[in-house]
Amino acid sequence: MFKTYRIGIIGCGGIANGKHMPALKNQKNAEMVAFCDIVEQRAHDAAQKYGVEGAKVYADYKELLADDTLDIIHVCTPNDSHAEISIAALESSKHVMCEKPMAKTAADARRMVEAARASGKKLTIGYQNRFRSDSQYLKRVCADGDLGDIYYAKAHAIRRRAVPTWGVFLDEEKQGGGPLIDIGTHALDLTLWMMDNYKPKAVLGTAFHKLSHKENAANAWGSWDPAQFTVEDSAFGMITMQNGATIVLESSWAINMLATGEAKTTLCGTEGGADMQDGLRLNGEKHSRLYMNQIQLDAKGVDFYDGKKESPADLEARLWLEAIEKDIDPVVTPEQACVVSEILEAIYESSKTGKAVYFE
């Protein structure tokens, strides 16, 4: 029998409108029946645009979670409330899709993993860059062993001047950090996923506040207020894994660098390499000659089983619902996302102490 999942949205701001709600609207087995936001008008607007007839609106997420008819909750709030809301939703017997990063702190991320295990419900994190056509293709390449043992990688999340000046992005208390936790998290998730390596050994990192003090700065979204810019403007880390593999992570919202690009990875293996710097490129050696292959992909979406194209957001939503329906692991598991949070926190800690952080 065809199951239609009843979904509640908590947080009806930018990411909910930009990704979650439009993608869920395109799923035949999903209906958004409840919306919550601390600015109640945003919830009303979302319900009118995306909800079923009679969709309920709340200003308090606890009231929404009291609805036992809901199957799934999407958490689209600032980072500091991800854990609190996700854990409450899991404890109220709902499956949870939480927007990235998993949590503001690694301790909260671990609490979320435990809550999911205890509840028996599914938890996933919104790392939508895994669902791009180039990412999907490269994952198959890695899984097939075409690159061999991947022993060195770079995770790229560099913007020259693209500081988000809206919402709470510049607020360290709400977000836990700046570009590292905002876009560096995507690049790191993508890299670890390709390597299928989630066992870090040590992290050395630096975070900078070098350009954030500038007045009337050139910026894609208008100049920022230096007094409000309490997070780093760039951060970098070197991560060594238990098997000896090494990852360099680079992230910035504002830096004097022309080689930009975010949510990209470079992989170096014993049998070949790959990068996303100029489209998807594979390289290696064959018949005593070096080669480089430019992979041609449809940038607009991923091939769908009926011949259509899906956007990354739509594919993410469809596979999330399929994981629930088929009772299988979601594409992004909470354990994987937790390791991302632990590494990011280690980079921040290393920057503050000037010392490497070692994992047990």
VOBA-1610 file (N, C-alpha, C; in pm, whole numbers, padded with zeros to 5 digits, always signed):
BEGIN
Met+00085-00120+00000Met+00000+00000+00000Met+00088+00124+00000Phe+00052+00221-00082Phe+00129+00344-00096Phe+00119+00426+00032Lys+00237+00460+00088Lys+00242+00535+00212Lys+00273+00681+00181Thr+00193+00771+00236Thr+00219+00913+00227Thr+00267+00961+00363Tyr+00384+01021+00366Tyr+00444+01064+00492Tyr+00401+01205+00527Arg+00360+01219+00652Arg+00317+01349+00703Arg+00438+01417+00768Ile+00471+01535+00717Ile+00596+01600+00752Ile+00571+01734+00820Gly+00651+01759+00924Gly+00650+01889+00991Gly+00782+01961+00965Ile+00775+02089+00938Ile+00892+02172+00913Ile+00914+02264+01033Ile+01032+02257+01094Ile+01066+02346+01206Ile+01177+02438+01160Gly+01143+02565+01147Gly+01234+02665+01091Gly+01198+02690+00946Cys+01134+02802+00919Cys+01082+02829+00785Cys+01155+02945+00718Gly+01286+02951+00740Gly+01368+03057+00683Gly+01431+03017+00551Gly+01557+03065+00530Gly+01621+03054+00400Gly+01641+02913+00349Ile+01700+02823+00429Ile+01730+02690+00380Ile+01604+02607+00362Ala+01502+02632+00443Ala+01376+02560+00427Ala+01310+02599+00296Asn+01311+02729+00266Asn+01250+02778+00141Asn+01338+02749+00021Gly+01469+02748+00043Gly+01560+02729-00070Gly+01578+02584-00111Lys+01558+02491-00018Lys+01583+02350-00049Lys+01473+02256+00000His+01451+02250+00130His+01369+02144+00188His+01225+02144+00137Met+01158+02257+00150Met+01015+02259+00116Met+00989+02243-00033Pro+01064+02311-00122Pro+01042+02285-00266Pro+01068+02140-00305Ala+01172+02079-00247Ala+01203+01940-00281Ala+01096+01845-00231Leu+01049+01866-00109Leu+00942+01780-00055Leu+00813+01797-00135Lys+00789+01918-00184Lys+00669+01944-00263Lys+00669+01859-00390Asn+00786+01823-00438Asn+00799+01744-00561Asn+00791+01594-00538Gln+00778+01552-00413Gln+00772+01409-00382Gln+00627+01363-00372Lys+00593+01258-00445Lys+00454+01211-00449Lys+00410+01151-00316Asn+00505+01104-00236Asn+00469+01036-00111Asn+00493+01123+00012Ala+00491+01254-00007Ala+00514+01345+00105Ala+00410+01456+00105Glu+00366+01491+00225Glu+00280+01609+00239Glu+00322+01684+00364Met+00339+01815+00348Met+00378+01900+00460Met+00251+01949+00530Val+00236+01908+00656Val+00110+01931+00726Val+00125+02022+00847Ala+00252+02055+00883Ala+00275+02138+01002Ala+00400+02222+00982Phe+00393+02347+01025Phe+00504+02441+01006Phe+00524+02520+01135Cys+00651+02539+01170Cys+00682+02611+01293Cys+00797+02708+01269Asp+00785+02828+01324Asp+00893+02927+01321Asp+00871+03024+01436Ile+00982+03072+01493Ile+00968+03168+01603Ile+00909+03299+01553Val+00923+03325+01422Val+00850+03434+01358Val+00728+03370+01293Glu+00617+03375+01359Glu+00502+03295+01318Glu+00455+03326+01177Gln+00473+03449+01132Gln+00429+03485+00997Gln+00503+03403+00892Arg+00632+03373+00919Arg+00707+03289+00824Arg+00645+03150+00813Ala+00599+03098+00926Ala+00533+02967+00924Ala+00402+02973+00847His+00327+03082+00866His+00201+03100+00791His+00229+03106+00642Asp+00332+03183+00603Asp+00365+03196+00461Asp+00406+03061+00402Ala+00484+02984+00477Ala+00528+02853+00429Ala+00410+02758+00414Ala+00320+02761+00512Ala+00203+02673+00507Ala+00116+02705+00386Gln+00103+02833+00357Gln+00020+02874+00244Gln+00083+02830+00112Lys+00215+02836+00103Lys+00283+02806-00023Lys+00307+02657-00043Tyr+00339+02585+00065Tyr+00382+02446+00050Tyr+00292+02344+00122Gly+00209+02389+00212Gly+00134+02296+00294Gly+00009+02243+00229Val-00042+02133+00286Val-00172+02081+00244Val-00281+02173+00298Glu-00399+02153+00248Glu-00510+02233+00299Glu-00531+02202+00447Gly-00540+02306+00526Gly-00558+02289+00669Gly-00430+02265+00746Ala-00315+02287+00682Ala-00186+02269+00750Ala-00180+02356+00875Lys-00121+02302+00981Lys-00116+02373+01108Lys+00010+02458+01118Val-00001+02565+01197Val+00108+02660+01213Val+00138+02676+01362Tyr+00267+02678+01396Tyr+00309+02689+01535Tyr+00422+02789+01550Ala+00434+02847+01668Ala+00549+02929+01704Ala+00640+02855+01801Asp+00591+02745+01858Asp+00666+02664+01955Asp+00681+02523+01900Tyr+00805+02480+01878Tyr+00827+02348+01816Tyr+00776+02234+01904Lys+00772+02253+02034Lys+00725+02148+02123Lys+00577+02118+02100Glu+00500+02220+02067Glu+00358+02199+02035Glu+00344+02120+01905Leu+00429+02150+01808Leu+00425+02075+01682Leu+00459+01928+01706Leu+00562+01902+01787Leu+00605+01763+01812Leu+00502+01684+01889Ala+00410+01750+01955Ala+00305+01680+02030Ala+00204+01613+01937Asp+00209+01646+01808Asp+00117+01587+01710Asp+00165+01446+01675Asp+00097+01346+01724Asp+00136+01207+01703Asp+00112+01157+01562Thr+00044+01236+01479Thr+00018+01192+01341Thr+00134+01222+01247Leu+00233+01297+01296Leu+00347+01332+01211Leu+00446+01215+01203Asp+00501+01192+01084Asp+00598+01086+01063Asp+00742+01136+01063Ile+00761+01255+01006Ile+00896+01306+00980Ile+00903+01453+01018Ile+01019+01492+01072Ile+01045+01632+01102Ile+01169+01676+01026His+01162+01794+00964His+01279+01857+00904His+01318+01975+00991Val+01441+01973+01042Val+01491+02076+01132Val+01578+02173+01051Cys+01530+02295+01036Cys+01596+02396+00950Cys+01621+02524+01028Thr+01674+02510+01147Thr+01694+02622+01239Thr+01844+02653+01249Pro+01881+02761+01320Pro+02025+02788+01343Pro+02094+02672+01413Asn+02226+02667+01397Asn+02305+02552+01443Asn+02288+02520+01590Asp+02273+02623+01674Asp+02272+02600+01818Asp+02148+02528+01867Ser+02045+02517+01782Ser+01923+02446+01824Ser+01904+02312+01753His+01997+02274+01665His+01983+02148+01592His+01967+02029+01685Ala+02056+02019+01784Ala+02053+01902+01872Ala+01927+01899+01958Glu+01896+02010+02019Glu+01780+02016+02108Glu+01652+01973+02037Ile+01630+02028+01918Ile+01506+02000+01846Ile+01508+01858+01787Ser+01621+01818+01731Ser+01630+01684+01671Ser+01610+01575+01774Ile+01673+01591+01889Ile+01659+01490+01995Ile+01515+01483+02044Ala+01453+01600+02062Ala+01312+01602+02105Ala+01223+01534+02001Ala+01251+01556+01874Ala+01171+01496+01767Ala+01190+01344+01765Leu+01313+01297+01779Leu+01338+01153+01784Leu+01269+01089+01904Glu+01275+01158+02017Glu+01211+01104+02139Glu+01059+01105+02129Ser+01005+01184+02036Ser+00860+01183+02013Ser+00823+01090+01897Ser+00918+01001+01863Ser+00894+00894+01764Ser+00877+00945+01621Lys+00955+01046+01586Lys+00957+01094+01448Lys+01094+01070+01386His+01096+01042+01257His+01221+01042+01182His+01265+01187+01162Val+01396+01210+01152Val+01446+01347+01148Val+01547+01367+01037Met+01522+01469+00955Met+01622+01526+00864Met+01662+01659+00925Cys+01789+01671+00967Cys+01840+01794+01026Cys+01934+01861+00926Glu+01919+01989+00911Glu+02008+02062+00821Glu+02151+02058+00875Lys+02248+02070+00786Lys+02389+02070+00827Lys+02423+02204+00895Pro+02533+02208+00972Pro+02607+02094+01023Pro+02521+02021+01125Met+02562+01902+01163Met+02481+01821+01253Met+02444+01897+01380Ala+02544+01962+01439Ala+02520+02035+01564Ala+02628+02142+01580Lys+02607+02229+01675Lys+02706+02334+01704Lys+02831+02274+01767Thr+02817+02169+01847Thr+02930+02106+01913Thr+02933+01957+01884Ala+03052+01898+01897Ala+03065+01754+01877Ala+02990+01676+01983Ala+02987+01728+02105Ala+02914+01659+02212Ala+02766+01649+02178Asp+02709+01758+02125Asp+02569+01756+02084Asp+02547+01660+01968Ala+02642+01653+01876Ala+02629+01559+01764Ala+02626+01416+01815Arg+02711+01385+01913Arg+02712+01249+01970Arg+02581+01220+02042Arg+02524+01320+02108Arg+02394+01302+02174Arg+02286+01269+02071Met+02294+01331+01955Met+02196+01305+01850Met+02209+01162+01798Val+02332+01114+01782Val+02353+00976+01739Val+02290+00880+01839Glu+02314+00902+01967Glu+02259+00815+02071Glu+02107+00821+02075Ala+02052+00941+02055Ala+01905+00955+02056Ala+01843+00878+01941Ala+01908+00880+01825Ala+01856+00806+01710Ala+01859+00656+01737Arg+01970+00609+01794Arg+01980+00466+01825Arg+01876+00423+01927Ala+01857+00506+02029Ala+01762+00472+02136Ala+01618+00474+02087Ser+01588+00564+01994Ser+01450+00579+01947Ser+01412+00476+01842Gly+01512+00424+01771Gly+01482+00335+01661Gly+01435+00408+01537Lys+01438+00541+01540Lys+01398+00623+01426Lys+01521+00664+01345Lys+01497+00706+01222Lys+01608+00742+01134Lys+01643+00890+01149Leu+01772+00916+01142Leu+01825+01051+01149Leu+01923+01070+01034Thr+01907+01179+00961Thr+02003+01211+00855Thr+02032+01360+00861Ile+02141+01400+00795Ile+02186+01538+00796Ile+02191+01590+00652Gly+02156+01715+00633Gly+02137+01771+00498Gly+02263+01809+00423Tyr+02345+01710+00393Tyr+02463+01734+00310Tyr+02427+01709+00164Gln+02359+01807+00103Gln+02302+01787-00029Gln+02405+01777-00141Asn+02531+01818-00115Asn+02629+01812-00223Asn+02667+01669-00260Arg+02635+01572-00175Arg+02655+01432-00213Arg+02566+01393-00331Phe+02460+01470-00355Phe+02359+01431-00452Phe+02375+01500-00587Arg+02481+01581-00602Arg+02512+01639-00732Arg+02554+01529-00830Ser+02538+01556-00959Ser+02573+01454-01058Ser+02722+01420-01055Asp+02810+01520-01035Asp+02953+01490-01031Asp+02989+01410-00906Ser+02924+01441-00794Ser+02950+01367-00671Ser+02904+01223-00683Gln+02787+01203-00739Gln+02734+01068-00755Gln+02825+00984-00845Tyr+02873+01044-00953Tyr+02962+00972-01044Tyr+03094+00938-00976Leu+03153+01038-00908Leu+03282+01016-00844Leu+03272+00913-00731Lys+03160+00911-00662Lys+03143+00810-00556Lys+03148+00669-00615Arg+03087+00651-00732Arg+03091+00520-00797Arg+03234+00484-00839Val+03307+00584-00887Val+03447+00563-00925Val+03527+00515-00804Cys+03509+00584-00691Cys+03582+00549-00569Cys+03541+00411-00517Ala+03410+00385-00517Ala+03359+00257-00467Ala+03408+00140-00551Asp+03427+00163-00680Asp+03476+00058-00769Asp+03626+00035-00755Gly+03693+00120-00677Gly+03836+00104-00656Gly+03923+00161-00766Asp+03865+00243-00855Asp+03941+00295-00968Asp+04057+00385-00926Leu+04046+00449-00809Leu+04154+00535-00761Leu+04251+00460-00671Gly+04218+00338-00637Gly+04301+00261-00546Gly+04288+00311-00403Asp+04397+00308-00329Asp+04400+00355-00190Asp+04416+00507-00191Ile+04313+00579-00148Ile+04319+00725-00147Ile+04393+00769-00020Tyr+04513+00821-00037Tyr+04598+00853+00077Tyr+04617+01002+00100Tyr+04576+01087+00003Tyr+04584+01232+00020Tyr+04464+01295-00046Ala+04409+01397+00019Ala+04292+01466-00036Ala+04290+01611+00011Lys+04221+01694-00066Lys+04196+01832-00027Lys+04046+01858-00031Ala+03997+01923+00071Ala+03856+01962+00079Ala+03849+02112+00059His+03783+02155-00049His+03784+02296-00089His+03653+02366-00055Ala+03662+02480+00012Ala+03544+02563+00039Ala+03589+02709+00046Ile+03632+02763-00069Ile+03692+02895-00074Ile+03602+02993-00149Arg+03562+03097-00080Arg+03499+03213-00143Arg+03595+03332-00130Arg+03607+03410-00235Arg+03695+03527-00230Arg+03633+03638-00146Arg+03510+03675-00178Arg+03433+03772-00100Arg+03285+03737-00111Ala+03240+03649-00025Ala+03099+03611-00024Ala+03060+03578+00119Val+03059+03682+00201Val+03021+03668+00342Val+02869+03681+00352Pro+02800+03582+00407Pro+02654+03593+00425Pro+02623+03695+00534Thr+02557+03801+00499Thr+02534+03911+00593Thr+02393+03912+00651Trp+02316+03807+00625Trp+02179+03802+00676Trp+02170+03699+00789Gly+02057+03694+00853Gly+02032+03593+00955Gly+02135+03598+01067Val+02180+03481+01112Val+02272+03473+01226Val+02409+03417+01185Phe+02441+03424+01055Phe+02565+03365+01007Phe+02690+03421+01075Leu+02687+03548+01112Leu+02806+03612+01170Leu+02812+03600+01321Asp+02713+03532+01380Asp+02699+03522+01526Asp+02760+03390+01575Glu+02875+03398+01639Glu+02942+03277+01685Glu+02858+03201+01787Glu+02785+03270+01870Glu+02703+03205+01973Glu+02595+03119+01910Lys+02535+03166+01803Lys+02428+03092+01737Lys+02481+02982+01644Gln+02592+03012+01575Gln+02640+02924+01469Gln+02754+02832+01511Gly+02833+02877+01607Gly+02948+02796+01647Gly+03072+02823+01565Gly+03061+02906+01462Gly+03174+02938+01377Gly+03128+02999+01246Gly+03224+03026+01158Gly+03196+03092+01031Gly+03207+02998+00913Pro+03294+03029+00816Pro+03300+02948+00693Pro+03336+02802+00717Leu+03414+02773+00820Leu+03452+02634+00845Leu+03329+02548+00872Ile+03244+02593+00962Ile+03126+02514+01000Ile+03011+02532+00901Asp+03019+02638+00819Asp+02911+02666+00723Asp+02934+02596+00589Ile+03047+02621+00524Ile+03073+02560+00393Ile+03188+02460+00398Gly+03283+02478+00492Gly+03388+02379+00508Gly+03330+02243+00541Thr+03219+02244+00613Thr+03154+02119+00652Thr+03110+02038+00531His+03062+02105+00424His+03023+02035+00302His+03143+01971+00234Ala+03253+02048+00223Ala+03372+01997+00156Ala+03431+01878+00231Leu+03433+01888+00364Leu+03486+01777+00444Leu+03396+01655+00433Asp+03266+01674+00442Asp+03174+01560+00429Asp+03194+01490+00296Leu+03204+01567+00189Leu+03221+01510+00055Leu+03350+01429+00047Thr+03457+01483+00106Thr+03588+01417+00099Thr+03590+01288+00179Leu+03541+01291+00301Leu+03537+01169+00384Leu+03451+01063+00319Trp+03341+01104+00258Trp+03249+01009+00194Trp+03315+00941+00075Met+03387+01019-00005Met+03457+00960-00120Met+03564+00862-00073Met+03636+00897+00033Met+03743+00811+00084Met+03688+00693+00163Asp+03562+00705+00207Asp+03500+00606+00296Asp+03591+00582+00416Asn+03634+00693+00475Asn+03729+00688+00586Asn+03680+00782+00696Tyr+03640+00725+00808Tyr+03583+00804+00918Tyr+03658+00781+01049Lys+03788+00757+01036Lys+03868+00732+01156Lys+03985+00830+01163Pro+03959+00953+01216Pro+04066+01052+01228Pro+04161+01017+01341Lys+04285+01055+01325Lys+04386+01034+01428Lys+04426+01164+01495Ala+04453+01269+01414Ala+04498+01396+01470Ala+04461+01511+01378Val+04441+01628+01436Val+04402+01747+01361Val+04486+01865+01407Leu+04536+01942+01310Leu+04605+02068+01337Leu+04536+02175+01256Gly+04494+02283+01321Gly+04415+02383+01249Gly+04444+02526+01289Thr+04405+02617+01200Thr+04413+02761+01227Thr+04287+02828+01175Ala+04237+02924+01252Ala+04123+03007+01211Ala+04166+03152+01219Phe+04126+03231+01119Phe+04173+03369+01110Phe+04058+03470+01115His+04088+03586+01173His+04001+03704+01172His+04082+03817+01109Lys+04116+03804+00982Lys+04206+03897+00917Lys+04136+04005+00836Leu+04021+03974+00778Leu+03951+04070+00693Leu+03818+04115+00752Ser+03774+04049+00857Ser+03642+04077+00914Ser+03631+04217+00973His+03743+04280+01006His+03740+04413+01067His+03724+04525+00965Lys+03729+04494+00836Lys+03728+04598+00732Lys+03591+04665+00720Glu+03591+04795+00711Glu+03469+04872+00690Glu+03439+04882+00540Asn+03309+04884+00506Asn+03265+04904+00367Asn+03338+04810+00271Ala+03352+04686+00310Ala+03425+04588+00230Ala+03344+04546+00107Ala+03417+04517+00000Ala+03352+04459-00117Ala+03304+04319-00081Asn+03179+04290-00117Asn+03121+04161-00078Asn+03001+04131-00167Ala+02983+04005-00200Ala+02875+03965-00290Ala+02738+04007-00238Trp+02719+04009-00105Trp+02589+04041-00046Trp+02593+04169+00035Gly+02675+04263-00008Gly+02685+04392+00060Gly+02783+04386+00175Ser+02839+04500+00210Ser+02941+04504+00314Ser+02884+04459+00447Trp+02971+04400+00528Trp+02931+04351+00658Trp+02959+04453+00766Asp+02897+04435+00880Asp+02922+04519+00997Asp+03032+04451+01079Pro+03152+04510+01087Pro+03261+04446+01160Pro+03226+04414+01305Ala+03140+04496+01366Ala+03103+04474+01506Ala+03020+04347+01522Gln+02952+04307+01415Gln+02868+04188+01421Gln+02942+04062+01375Phe+03060+04079+01318Phe+03135+03969+01257Phe+03219+03902+01366Thr+03157+03811+01441Thr+03225+03748+01555Thr+03281+03610+01524Val+03264+03563+01400Val+03318+03434+01360Val+03442+03455+01273Glu+03516+03347+01247Glu+03635+03358+01163Glu+03598+03394+01020Asp+03691+03456+00946Asp+03667+03479+00803Asp+03730+03371+00716Ser+03825+03294+00774Ser+03882+03179+00704Ser+03938+03081+00806Ala+03947+02956+00767Ala+04000+02853+00857Ala+04057+02739+00774Phe+04161+02676+00829Phe+04232+02572+00756Phe+04270+02460+00853Gly+04273+02339+00801Gly+04308+02226+00887Gly+04384+02119+00813Met+04468+02047+00883Met+04533+01927+00831Met+04489+01811+00919Ile+04430+01712+00856Ile+04372+01598+00927Ile+04447+01472+00886Thr+04502+01402+00982Thr+04562+01272+00952Thr+04469+01163+01006Met+04454+01059+00927Met+04364+00951+00960Met+04443+00835+01021Gln+04372+00743+01084Gln+04439+00632+01151Gln+04520+00547+01054Asn+04480+00540+00929Asn+04553+00459+00830Asn+04665+00537+00763Gly+04689+00661+00808Gly+04796+00742+00752Gly+04752+00838+00645Ala+04631+00826+00593Ala+04581+00920+00492Ala+04576+01061+00550Thr+04594+01159+00464Thr+04597+01299+00507Thr+04499+01382+00424Ile+04428+01470+00493Ile+04333+01561+00428Ile+04369+01704+00467Val+04375+01793+00368Val+04390+01936+00393Val+04255+02001+00365Leu+04203+02073+00463Leu+04074+02140+00450Leu+04096+02290+00447Glu+04041+02357+00346Glu+04052+02502+00335Glu+03913+02562+00322Ser+03888+02668+00401Ser+03757+02732+00397Ser+03771+02882+00417Ser+03688+02957+00346Ser+03687+03103+00367Ser+03557+03162+00313Trp+03518+03272+00376Trp+03415+03359+00321Trp+03480+03482+00257Ala+03597+03518+00307Ala+03667+03637+00257Ala+03817+03611+00266Ile+03882+03609+00150Ile+04026+03586+00146Ile+04078+03640+00014Asn+04202+03683+00010Asn+04262+03734-00113Asn+04319+03619-00194Met+04230+03547-00259Met+04265+03429-00339Met+04174+03422-00460Leu+04229+03392-00576Leu+04150+03383-00698Leu+04101+03241-00726Ala+04170+03142-00672Ala+04132+03002-00694Ala+04019+02965-00599Thr+03897+03000-00636Thr+03782+02978-00549Thr+03706+02852-00589Gly+03617+02812-00504Gly+03533+02695-00528Gly+03494+02633-00397Glu+03370+02589-00385Glu+03327+02530-00258Glu+03254+02399-00281Ala+03251+02318-00175Ala+03193+02185-00181Ala+03257+02104-00293Lys+03392+02109-00296Lys+03468+02035-00394Lys+03575+01953-00323Thr+03623+01851-00392Thr+03727+01768-00336Thr+03831+01733-00441Thr+03953+01713-00396Thr+04062+01660-00477Thr+04110+01532-00409Leu+04121+01424-00486Leu+04156+01294-00431Leu+04279+01238-00502Cys+04373+01185-00425Cys+04493+01124-00481Cys+04505+00982-00430Gly+04500+00885-00522Gly+04507+00745-00484Gly+04623+00674-00551Thr+04643+00551-00514Thr+04754+00473-00569Thr+04732+00434-00714Glu+04606+00432-00760Glu+04577+00393-00897Glu+04529+00509-00984Gly+04497+00621-00923Gly+04449+00735-00999Gly+04409+00848-00908Gly+04370+00960-00969Gly+04329+01077-00893Gly+04205+01139-00954Ala+04147+01233-00881Ala+04028+01302-00929Ala+04022+01440-00865Asp+03961+01533-00938Asp+03936+01665-00878Asp+03813+01726-00941Met+03756+01825-00870Met+03636+01895-00914Met+03664+02043-00943Gln+03791+02077-00963Gln+03827+02218-00977Gln+03783+02278-01109Asp+03777+02198-01214Asp+03734+02246-01346Asp+03644+02140-01407Gly+03526+02127-01349Gly+03443+02013-01381Gly+03501+01891-01309Leu+03456+01774-01345Leu+03508+01651-01285Leu+03615+01592-01375Arg+03737+01578-01321Arg+03848+01526-01398Arg+03909+01405-01328Leu+03940+01302-01406Leu+04008+01184-01355Leu+04146+01178-01420Asn+04244+01135-01343Asn+04378+01127-01399Asn+04448+01001-01349Gly+04552+00960-01422Gly+04629+00843-01382Gly+04732+00806-01486Glu+04771+00682-01483Glu+04873+00630-01575Glu+04823+00500-01634Lys+04834+00487-01766Lys+04788+00365-01833Lys+04879+00338-01952His+04924+00213-01964His+05014+00174-02073His+05136+00266-02078Ser+05191+00297-01960Ser+05313+00378-01948Ser+05294+00522-01997Arg+05170+00569-01997Arg+05141+00707-02036Arg+05046+00769-01933Leu+05065+00898-01909Leu+04974+00969-01821Leu+04848+01008-01897Tyr+04735+01005-01829Tyr+04610+01047-01893Tyr+04531+01139-01801Met+04442+01217-01863Met+04347+01301-01791Met+04216+01295-01868Asn+04110+01251-01800Asn+03979+01243-01862Asn+03884+01345-01802Gln+03826+01428-01885Gln+03722+01522-01842Gln+03588+01450-01854Ile+03520+01434-01741Ile+03394+01361-01741Ile+03280+01456-01777Gln+03205+01420-01879Gln+03092+01504-01922Gln+02967+01464-01845Leu+02914+01559-01771Leu+02794+01534-01690Leu+02694+01645-01712Asp+02567+01611-01695Asp+02462+01713-01700Asp+02464+01789-01569Ala+02500+01915-01574Ala+02514+01994-01451Ala+02379+02023-01385Lys+02270+02002-01459Lys+02139+02041-01407Lys+02076+01935-01317Gly+02130+01817-01319Gly+02067+01716-01235Gly+02127+01579-01254Val+02068+01483-01187Val+02115+01345-01190Val+02012+01261-01265Asp+02061+01165-01345Asp+01969+01077-01418Asp+01875+01006-01322Phe+01749+01009-01352Phe+01644+00948-01271Phe+01597+00822-01342Tyr+01536+00732-01266Tyr+01505+00600-01323Tyr+01405+00604-01438Asp+01324+00709-01449Asp+01228+00713-01560Asp+01278+00802-01674Gly+01409+00832-01674Gly+01467+00909-01783Gly+01467+01059-01759Lys+01409+01104-01650Lys+01405+01247-01621Lys+01530+01289-01545Lys+01545+01419-01524Lys+01655+01470-01445Lys+01602+01519-01310Glu+01676+01489-01207Glu+01642+01536-01073Glu+01745+01635-01026Ser+01701+01738-00957Ser+01796+01827-00893Ser+01857+01756-00774Pro+01974+01800-00728Pro+02032+01739-00608Pro+01937+01741-00489Ala+01864+01851-00472Ala+01771+01861-00359Ala+01658+01760-00371Asp+01606+01741-00492Asp+01498+01644-00513Asp+01548+01502-00490Leu+01669+01472-00538Leu+01726+01339-00518Leu+01748+01313-00370Glu+01799+01413-00298Glu+01818+01399-00155Glu+01687+01366-00084Ala+01581+01440-00119Ala+01451+01418-00056Ala+01395+01280-00090Arg+01407+01240-00217Arg+01351+01110-00258Arg+01423+00995-00189Leu+01556+00999-00185Leu+01630+00890-00123Leu+01611+00886+00028Trp+01589+01003+00089Trp+01558+01009+00232Trp+01427+00937+00261Leu+01325+00966+00182Leu+01196+00901+00202Leu+01204+00751+00170Glu+01286+00714+00071Glu+01303+00572+00038Glu+01371+00497+00153Ala+01466+00563+00220Ala+01533+00498+00333Ala+01435+00465+00443Ile+01339+00553+00466Ile+01236+00529+00567Ile+01143+00417+00521Glu+01099+00428+00396Glu+01005+00330+00342Glu+01066+00189+00340Lys+01192+00177+00300Lys+01257+00047+00286Lys+01331+00003+00412Asp+01332+00090+00513Asp+01402+00063+00639Asp+01549+00030+00615Ile+01616+00120+00543Ile+01759+00107+00518Ile+01828+00234+00568Asp+01960+00229+00575Asp+02034+00348+00618Asp+02015+00462+00519Pro+02000+00585+00568Pro+01998+00699+00476Pro+02135+00718+00412Val+02140+00792+00302Val+02268+00815+00233Val+02367+00880+00328Val+02322+00977+00406Val+02405+01040+00508Val+02367+00983+00643Thr+02454+00904+00702Thr+02422+00846+00833Thr+02463+00942+00944Pro+02397+00935+01059Pro+02435+01024+01169Pro+02577+01000+01219Glu+02623+00875+01210Glu+02760+00845+01254Glu+02863+00916+01166Gln+02837+00920+01035Gln+02927+00990+00944Gln+02928+01140+00973Ala+02809+01197+00987Ala+02798+01340+01011Ala+02861+01380+01144Cys+02855+01290+01242Cys+02914+01317+01373Cys+03066+01331+01362Val+03128+01246+01279Val+03274+01255+01261Val+03311+01390+01198Val+03230+01436+01103Val+03253+01569+01045Val+03253+01675+01154Ser+03153+01672+01241Ser+03144+01771+01350Ser+03264+01760+01444Glu+03308+01639+01472Glu+03422+01620+01562Glu+03550+01679+01502Ile+03569+01661+01373Ile+03689+01716+01308Ile+03684+01868+01303Leu+03569+01923+01268Leu+03555+02069+01264Leu+03585+02129+01401Glu+03530+02071+01505Glu+03554+02121+01641Glu+03702+02110+01676Ala+03767+02005+01631Ala+03909+01988+01659Ala+03993+02097+01591Ile+03953+02139+01471Ile+04023+02248+01403Ile+04011+02377+01483Tyr+03890+02406+01531Tyr+03871+02526+01614Tyr+03952+02517+01742Glu+03951+02401+01806Glu+04025+02385+01931Glu+04175+02399+01908Ser+04225+02340+01800Ser+04366+02349+01769Ser+04407+02493+01742Ser+04319+02568+01674Ser+04350+02709+01647Ser+04361+02789+01775Lys+04276+02758+01872Lys+04277+02832+01999Lys+04397+02797+02085Thr+04437+02672+02084Thr+04545+02628+02173Thr+04683+02630+02108Gly+04684+02631+01974Gly+04811+02623+01903Gly+04872+02485+01904Lys+04791+02386+01943Lys+04841+02249+01953Lys+04753+02155+01870Ala+04810+02044+01831Ala+04733+01942+01760Ala+04633+01878+01855Val+04522+01834+01800Val+04419+01761+01876Val+04424+01615+01833Tyr+04436+01526+01930Tyr+04446+01382+01901Tyr+04317+01312+01938Phe+04276+01220+01852Phe+04155+01140+01876Phe+04196+01008+01939Glu+04113+00957+02026Glu+04141+00826+02088Glu+04125+00715+01985
//
